[in-house]
Structures are given as C-alpha cells and as structure tokens.
C-alpha cells in the first residue's frame, strides 16, 4: 500500500510544532522529548545517507551546558549531518539502549544505525574531528 504524501507532510508539520528546535543558521539541533519522536527520527535516519550525531545530556550537567553552543554551531556548519539532543532524564530507556553512563556523551551513527564514534565529555575539538572524519569518508554510506 502506497503512503499518501499529504499525510506524511502533515505528520511532519505536526512533529515540527511539537519539537523544540534550536535554530542556528540553515540547520537545527532537534531536541527529542518522547519515545515517539525518537522512533520517528531513528526510522528516518535508517532510510537516509546522513551522519547522525546524538548529544546525550542533562539540564543539570555543567559540562553539557558548556558544550551546547559549540554543538549548535557544528549543526549550523555541518548541514550534511543530522544533530539530535536527548535529555537522559526524559528518555532514560533510550539512554540505556545506547549505554550512556556519563554526560555529555556524543554518539555518531551512519546509515543503518551503525555507531562509528563516541565522544564522552565536553571535548569540542574531538567531537568536531570525529564529525569531519565521517563526513569526509562519505559517512552515511
């Protein structure tokens, strides 16, 4: 059964209204606040060739707040990647699935959801280096 494109567009608009977007230039960090939003983003990712960068953080985490402006700047600079932000207190199960034990933890994924890099801690330069590596190597597939 073929999906109606209008339904897909309306669903996308509804999700965009529910999401909290941190707009930076031509890109945005997508803040994921529910299991449903996570599932939608995950399914979209597994069907495209973009690198996905997930920031697992917490509102009370000082290093997370420190690195957030740099993460948003990277989202604006590297528009060939998708940047997500997940609060570990809101989405505990997702955080457990990805074995997040410290914040911030950045996980880089390529097509099919394969983890290719992980940066633990507010190491901006290391995160940017890993993103550049994946994009230069064709990261997504």
C-alpha positions as CSV (number, residue, x, y, z in Angstrom):
1,X,0.0,0.0,0.0
2,X,1.4,3.4,-1.1
3,X,1.6,6.1,1.6
4,X,-0.2,9.3,0.9
5,X,2.4,12.1,0.7
6,X,0.0,14.7,2.2
7,X,-0.3,12.6,5.3
8,X,3.5,12.5,5.6
9,X,3.7,16.3,5.2
10,X,1.0,16.9,7.8
11,X,2.7,14.5,10.2
12,X,6.0,16.3,9.6
13,X,4.4,19.7,10.3
14,X,2.8,18.3,13.5
15,X,6.1,16.9,14.7
16,X,7.9,20.1,13.9
17,X,5.4,22.0,16.0
18,X,5.9,19.6,18.9
19,X,9.6,19.6,18.8
20,X,11.7,22.2,20.4
21,X,14.1,23.4,17.7
22,X,17.3,25.3,18.4
23,X,17.6,27.1,15.0
24,X,21.1,28.0,14.0
25,X,21.7,29.3,10.5
26,X,20.4,26.8,8.0
27,X,20.4,23.9,10.4
28,X,18.9,22.9,13.7
29,X,19.5,20.7,16.6
30,X,16.4,18.6,17.1
31,X,15.6,18.2,20.8
32,X,13.8,14.8,21.2
33,X,11.4,14.7,24.1
34,X,9.4,11.5,23.6
35,X,9.9,7.9,22.6
36,X,7.6,8.5,19.6
37,X,9.9,11.4,18.4
38,X,12.9,9.2,18.9
39,X,11.4,6.4,16.9
40,X,10.4,8.8,14.1
41,X,14.0,10.2,14.0
42,X,15.5,6.8,14.2
43,X,13.4,5.4,11.3
44,X,14.1,8.5,9.2
45,X,17.8,8.1,9.8
46,X,17.9,4.4,8.8
47,X,16.4,5.4,5.5
48,X,18.9,8.1,4.5
49,X,22.6,8.6,4.0
50,X,23.3,11.3,6.5
51,X,25.5,11.0,9.5
52,X,23.5,11.4,12.8
53,X,25.1,13.0,15.8
54,X,23.3,12.4,19.1
55,X,24.0,14.6,22.2
56,X,23.0,12.7,25.3
57,X,22.9,15.3,28.1
58,X,21.1,16.6,31.1
59,X,19.8,20.0,32.1
60,X,21.7,19.9,35.4
61,X,25.0,18.9,33.8
62,X,27.6,21.8,33.8
63,X,29.8,20.3,31.0
64,X,26.7,19.7,28.9
65,X,25.7,23.4,29.2
66,X,29.3,24.4,28.4
67,X,29.5,22.4,25.1
68,X,26.0,23.2,23.9
69,X,26.8,26.4,22.0
70,X,29.6,24.5,20.2
71,X,27.2,21.6,19.3
72,X,24.7,24.1,17.9
73,X,27.5,25.8,15.9
74,X,28.5,22.4,14.5
75,X,24.9,21.8,13.5
76,X,24.9,25.0,11.5
77,X,28.3,24.3,9.9
78,X,27.8,20.6,9.1
79,X,24.4,20.6,7.3
80,X,25.1,17.2,5.8
81,X,24.6,15.7,9.2
82,X,21.5,15.4,11.5
83,X,22.0,16.6,15.1
84,X,19.8,15.4,17.9
85,X,19.7,16.3,21.6
86,X,18.3,13.8,24.1
87,X,17.9,14.6,27.8
88,X,18.9,11.4,29.7
89,X,16.4,12.2,32.4
90,X,13.5,12.5,29.9
91,X,14.4,9.4,27.8
92,X,16.0,7.0,30.2
93,X,15.3,4.0,28.2
94,X,16.9,5.4,25.0
95,X,19.9,6.4,27.1
96,X,20.1,2.9,28.5
97,X,19.9,1.3,25.0
98,X,22.9,3.4,23.9
99,X,24.7,2.6,27.2
100,X,25.2,6.2,28.2
101,X,27.0,6.3,31.5
102,X,28.3,9.9,31.6
103,X,27.3,13.3,30.3
104,X,27.7,14.6,27.8
105,X,28.0,11.6,25.5
106,X,28.0,12.2,21.8
107,X,27.2,9.2,19.5
108,X,27.9,9.3,15.8
109,X,25.9,7.0,13.6
110,X,26.0,6.2,9.8
111,X,23.3,4.7,7.6
112,X,21.6,1.7,9.1
113,X,22.2,3.0,12.6
114,X,25.8,1.7,12.9
115,X,27.7,3.5,15.7
116,X,31.1,4.7,14.3
117,X,32.3,7.0,17.0
118,X,31.6,8.1,20.6
119,X,32.9,11.1,22.4
120,X,32.4,11.2,26.2
121,X,32.8,14.5,27.9
122,X,32.8,18.2,26.7
123,X,35.5,17.6,24.2
124,X,34.5,20.0,21.5
125,X,37.6,19.6,19.3
126,X,37.4,15.8,19.4
127,X,33.7,15.8,18.5
128,X,34.3,18.1,15.6
129,X,37.2,16.0,14.4
130,X,35.0,12.8,14.5
131,X,32.2,14.6,12.6
132,X,34.7,15.8,9.9
133,X,36.1,12.3,9.6
134,X,32.7,10.8,9.0
135,X,31.6,13.4,6.5
136,X,34.9,13.2,4.6
137,X,34.7,9.4,4.3
138,X,31.2,9.6,3.0
139,X,29.9,8.8,6.5
140,X,26.4,7.8,5.6
141,X,27.0,5.2,3.1
